[in-house]
Amino acid sequence: MRHEFDSPAAVIDRVAGLLDEFHAGGHLTLSELSERTGVPRSSVHRLLNQLIEAGWVRREGRRYALGRSMFEWGALAQHHDELHRAAHNVLHELHSATGLVAHLAVLEGHEVRYLDKVGCETVPLPSRVGGRQPAYRTALGKALLAHTHLSPSTPALPGADSTRLRGEIAQVRERHVAQEREETVRGVACVAAPIGDGRTCAGALSVTGAVDTVDVVSLATPVRVAARAVWRALSHNHKGFQRTSA
């Protein structure tokens, strides 16, 4: 029989409670964690072992502390938050100037994750805040891939024409603008630019709409200008800003 305290919600509450105890830093023993959380030692021990495997907690002798993954997630969340704040008003301005939906995204592995979306859709779009798309099929992804160490010929890009994509990525790297026409959804096109200074890439932004309303020649400049504005805002708010894409 499944007990209430073994339900997914209960387990999440227990994990959150354990991690909260490390908020002030330092190292804690199994007994201290059990006493502070009110969770039986056996349950705490089982959860800690799982957290250690995930890299969220590390064990040093008989004491436990936060693991490297927790700090990496924290740094990633801070980066996303800073990028979103720096870009949000720029996205609104870009949408107002072009009449197209403006997006903000970052690269996660071989996918793009959407952090913001501004504007009303005139055609159905597959994008949503928090959602993902294969990087090689989107203008945002091409802009990001062109400014990271990832190669478009890797097996992680299934179904892609590696030779064509490699050439396209090289052009994006040179022109600092990427485009996509009906590669993700029929009838939809997109123009994107990377947010960075040529050495680092914090993310990318784009405008998207019906294919007959998206002209890369006329949109390249406003999209690139918007990307530079976001980068300036990031650099101003966080001196020495650095972003290493994974």
C-alpha positions in Angstrom: 0.0 0.0 0.0 1.3 3.4 -0.9 1.5 5.8 2.1 0.6 9.5 1.8 4.2 10.4 2.8 5.5 8.4 -0.2 3.5 10.4 -2.7 5.4 12.6 -5.3 4.2 15.8 -3.6 5.4 14.5 -0.2 8.8 13.5 -1.5 9.2 16.9 -3.1 8.3 18.6 0.1 10.9 16.5 2.0 13.6 17.2 -0.6 12.8 21.0 -0.5 12.9 20.9 3.3 16.3 19.2 3.3 17.8 21.6 0.8 16.4 24.6 2.7 18.5 23.5 5.7 21.6 24.2 3.8 20.5 27.8 3.0 23.0 29.3 5.4 25.8 27.2 4.1 28.0 24.9 6.1 27.9 21.2 6.7 25.2 19.1 8.5 25.1 15.6 9.8 22.4 13.0 9.1 21.1 13.4 12.7 21.0 17.2 12.5 19.0 17.0 9.2 16.6 14.5 10.6 16.1 16.6 13.8 15.7 19.9 11.9 13.2 18.5 9.3 11.4 16.1 11.5 11.9 13.4 8.9 13.1 9.9 10.1 16.8 9.2 9.7 16.2 6.3 7.3 14.2 8.5 5.0 16.7 11.4 5.2 19.5 8.9 4.4 17.6 7.6 1.4 16.9 11.1 0.1 20.4 12.2 0.6 21.8 9.3 -1.4 19.6 10.2 -4.3 20.6 13.9 -4.0 24.2 12.9 -4.0 23.7 10.8 -7.2 22.1 13.9 -8.8 25.0 16.1 -7.7 22.8 18.3 -5.6 24.4 17.3 -2.3 27.9 16.1 -1.5 29.2 14.0 1.4 32.3 14.8 3.3 32.9 12.2 6.0 29.8 12.1 8.2 28.6 15.5 7.1 26.7 16.8 4.1 26.8 20.0 2.1 25.3 21.4 -1.2 26.8 19.9 -4.3 28.2 21.6 -7.4 25.0 21.1 -9.4 23.1 23.3 -7.0 25.5 26.2 -7.5 25.4 25.6 -11.3 21.6 25.7 -11.3 21.7 28.9 -9.2 24.1 30.6 -11.6 22.0 29.5 -14.6 18.8 30.9 -13.0 20.5 34.2 -12.2 21.8 34.4 -15.8 18.3 33.8 -17.2 16.8 36.3 -14.8 19.3 39.0 -15.8 18.9 38.3 -19.5 15.1 38.4 -19.2 15.2 41.8 -17.4 17.7 43.3 -19.9 15.7 42.1 -22.9 12.0 42.5 -22.0 11.6 46.2 -22.9 13.7 45.7 -26.0 11.4 42.9 -27.1 8.4 45.2 -26.7 10.1 47.9 -28.8 11.1 45.4 -31.4 7.5 44.0 -31.6 6.1 47.6 -31.9 8.5 48.5 -34.7 8.0 45.3 -36.7 4.5 44.1 -35.8 5.9 40.6 -35.4 6.2 38.4 -32.4 9.5 38.9 -30.6 11.3 36.0 -28.8 14.2 35.6 -26.4 16.0 32.3 -26.0 19.1 30.6 -24.8 20.8 27.4 -25.9 20.5 24.3 -23.7 22.4 21.4 -25.3 21.2 21.2 -28.8 17.8 22.9 -28.1 16.7 26.4 -27.6 14.7 27.3 -24.6 12.3 30.3 -24.8 12.6 32.8 -22.0 10.2 35.5 -23.2 7.7 36.0 -26.0 6.1 39.4 -26.8 3.3 40.1 -29.3 0.1 38.6 -30.6 0.2 35.7 -33.0 -1.3 36.3 -36.5 -0.4 32.6 -37.3 -0.1 29.7 -34.8 3.4 29.5 -33.5 5.0 26.5 -31.7 6.9 28.7 -29.2 6.0 29.2 -25.6 7.8 30.6 -22.6 9.7 27.7 -21.0 9.3 25.5 -24.1 12.0 24.1 -26.3 12.7 23.5 -30.0 15.6 21.8 -31.8 18.2 24.4 -32.3 19.1 23.5 -35.9 15.5 24.1 -37.1 15.1 27.6 -35.7 16.7 31.0 -36.5 17.3 31.5 -32.8 19.1 28.2 -32.6 21.2 28.9 -35.7 22.2 32.3 -34.2 23.2 30.6 -31.0 25.0 27.6 -32.6 27.0 30.0 -34.8 28.4 31.7 -31.7 29.2 28.6 -29.5 31.6 25.7 -29.9 28.9 23.3 -31.0 29.2 21.8 -34.4 26.2 21.3 -36.7 27.6 18.0 -37.9 27.3 16.3 -34.6 25.0 13.2 -34.2 22.9 15.3 -31.8 21.3 17.0 -34.8 19.3 14.2 -36.4 17.9 14.6 -39.9 19.9 17.8 -40.6 21.8 18.2 -43.8 25.2 18.7 -42.1 26.9 20.2 -45.2 24.1 22.7 -45.8 23.8 23.6 -42.1 27.5 24.0 -41.7 27.6 26.5 -44.5 24.5 28.3 -43.1 26.1 28.5 -39.6 29.3 30.0 -41.2 27.2 32.7 -42.9 25.4 33.5 -39.6 28.7 33.8 -37.8 29.9 36.3 -40.4 26.6 38.3 -40.8 25.4 38.1 -37.2 21.9 37.3 -38.4 20.0 34.0 -38.9 16.8 33.1 -40.7 14.4 30.2 -40.8 11.6 29.8 -43.3 9.0 27.0 -42.8 11.6 24.7 -41.2 9.6 24.4 -37.9 6.0 25.2 -39.0 4.6 25.6 -42.5 3.8 29.3 -43.3 6.1 30.7 -40.5 9.4 32.4 -40.8 11.9 34.0 -38.4 14.9 36.3 -38.3 17.3 36.2 -35.3 20.5 37.7 -34.0 22.9 36.6 -31.2 23.2 38.7 -28.0 26.9 39.0 -27.3 30.2 40.6 -28.3 31.7 38.0 -30.6 33.6 36.3 -27.7 30.6 35.4 -25.5 27.0 34.7 -26.3 24.3 35.4 -23.7 21.4 34.3 -25.8 19.5 35.4 -28.9 16.4 37.3 -29.9 14.2 37.1 -32.9 11.0 38.2 -34.7 8.6 35.7 -36.1 5.5 35.8 -38.2 3.7 34.6 -41.4 6.3 33.8 -44.1 5.0 36.6 -46.4 5.6 39.2 -43.7 9.1 38.3 -42.7 11.8 39.7 -45.0 15.4 39.1 -43.8 16.8 42.1 -45.7 14.6 44.6 -44.0 14.5 43.0 -40.6 18.2 42.1 -40.2 19.2 45.6 -39.1 16.4 46.2 -36.4 17.0 42.7 -35.0 20.7 43.2 -34.8 20.3 46.6 -33.2 17.9 45.1 -30.7 20.4 42.4 -29.8 23.1 44.9 -29.3 20.8 47.0 -27.0 20.3 43.9 -24.8 24.0 43.2 -24.7 24.7 46.8 -23.7 22.1 46.6 -20.9 23.6 43.3 -19.7 27.1 44.8 -19.7 26.0 47.9 -17.9 24.1 46.1 -15.2 26.6 43.4 -14.7 30.2 44.4 -15.4 32.3 41.7 -16.8 29.3 39.6 -17.7 30.4 36.3 -19.1 28.3 33.4 -20.6 29.7 30.1 -21.6 27.2 28.1 -23.6 27.0 24.3 -23.0 
